[in-house]
Amino acid sequence: MKQVFKPQGVCARAIDIEVEDNIVKSVKFQNGCDGNAQGLSKLVEGLPVELVIEKLQGIKCGFKSTSCPDQLAKALKKMNT
């Protein structure tokens, strides 16, 4: 399943996500901090959705109440329901 998620409260404008058999196949952030987004994407590829959610939910970026990793966790939760 592929989905484009529109994050809120972060620099990224969209997150393109592909999940197959409850495994994260690919993640691509549009805009945002390019190096961090690429690194995060590579780290979560091949991992179970539940593990990615568990590890990333609640992470904050500076003074913001959320972050790109937190928004990815929210997107994966939404896809899982």
Kinemage of the C-alpha trace (Angstrom):
@kinemage 1
@onewidth
@group {chain A} dominant
@subgroup {mainchain}
@vectorlist {calphas} color= white
{ca met a 1} P 0.000 0.000 0.000
{ca lys a 2} L 1.315 3.425 -0.948
{ca gln a 3} L 0.123 6.633 0.637
{ca val a 4} L 1.066 10.297 0.719
{ca phe a 5} L 0.730 11.831 4.179
{ca lys a 6} L 0.545 15.592 4.754
{ca pro a 7} L 2.450 16.255 8.001
{ca gln a 8} L 1.605 19.120 10.323
{ca gly a 9} L 3.934 21.353 12.311
{ca val a 10} L 7.168 20.369 10.509
{ca cys a 11} L 9.224 21.596 7.563
{ca ala a 12} L 8.421 18.571 5.363
{ca arg a 13} L 5.439 19.145 3.071
{ca ala a 14} L 4.606 15.480 2.449
{ca ile a 15} L 5.750 11.972 3.328
{ca asp a 16} L 5.473 9.284 0.646
{ca ile a 17} L 5.163 5.907 2.360
{ca glu a 18} L 5.015 2.362 1.024
{ca val a 19} L 4.116 -0.513 3.354
{ca glu a 20} L 3.802 -4.150 2.321
{ca asp a 21} L 2.860 -7.011 4.661
{ca asn a 22} L 3.263 -4.675 7.649
{ca ile a 23} L 6.869 -3.882 6.671
{ca val a 24} L 8.019 -0.375 5.737
{ca lys a 25} L 9.266 -0.669 2.140
{ca ser a 26} L 10.081 2.978 1.454
{ca val a 27} L 9.737 6.456 2.913
{ca lys a 28} L 10.463 9.721 1.145
{ca phe a 29} L 10.107 13.159 2.696
{ca gln a 30} L 9.320 16.117 0.448
{ca asn a 31} L 11.224 19.212 1.643
{ca gly a 32} L 12.493 19.442 5.189
{ca cys a 33} L 16.043 18.649 6.326
{ca asp a 34} L 17.283 16.594 3.398
{ca gly a 35} L 20.136 14.707 5.055
{ca asn a 36} L 18.129 13.836 8.172
{ca ala a 37} L 15.131 12.798 6.093
{ca gln a 38} L 17.244 10.551 3.881
{ca gly a 39} L 18.928 8.987 6.897
{ca leu a 40} L 15.638 8.392 8.679
{ca ser a 41} L 14.154 6.866 5.539
{ca lys a 42} L 17.041 4.410 5.154
{ca leu a 43} L 16.935 3.442 8.827
{ca val a 44} L 13.238 2.487 8.824
{ca glu a 45} L 13.149 0.627 5.500
{ca gly a 46} L 12.641 -3.082 6.098
{ca leu a 47} L 11.396 -2.670 9.668
{ca pro a 48} L 7.971 -3.707 10.986
{ca val a 49} L 5.486 -0.838 11.132
{ca glu a 50} L 4.855 -1.352 14.868
{ca leu a 51} L 8.568 -1.072 15.686
{ca val a 52} L 8.942 2.162 13.708
{ca ile a 53} L 5.906 3.658 15.473
{ca glu a 54} L 7.222 2.579 18.885
{ca lys a 55} L 10.668 4.080 18.287
{ca leu a 56} L 9.631 7.375 16.657
{ca gln a 57} L 6.391 8.508 18.273
{ca gly a 58} L 6.689 11.468 20.585
{ca ile a 59} L 10.031 12.776 19.263
{ca lys a 60} L 10.114 16.581 19.233
{ca cys a 61} L 12.125 18.965 17.056
{ca gly a 62} L 13.507 21.851 19.085
{ca phe a 63} L 10.647 23.929 20.492
{ca lys a 64} L 8.047 22.223 18.268
{ca ser a 65} L 5.609 19.717 19.751
{ca thr a 66} L 6.321 17.246 16.925
{ca ser a 67} L 9.025 16.290 14.412
{ca cys a 68} L 9.382 14.532 11.081
{ca pro a 69} L 9.998 11.190 12.857
{ca asp a 70} L 6.896 11.749 15.013
{ca gln a 71} L 4.858 12.666 11.917
{ca leu a 72} L 6.057 9.461 10.215
{ca ala a 73} L 4.873 7.466 13.243
{ca lys a 74} L 1.483 9.221 13.066
{ca ala a 75} L 1.224 8.460 9.342
{ca leu a 76} L 2.031 4.792 9.890
{ca lys a 77} L -0.553 4.594 12.697
{ca lys a 78} L -3.139 6.098 10.368
{ca met a 79} L -2.253 3.620 7.627
{ca asn a 80} L -2.520 0.723 10.104
{ca thr a 81} L -6.121 1.522 11.087
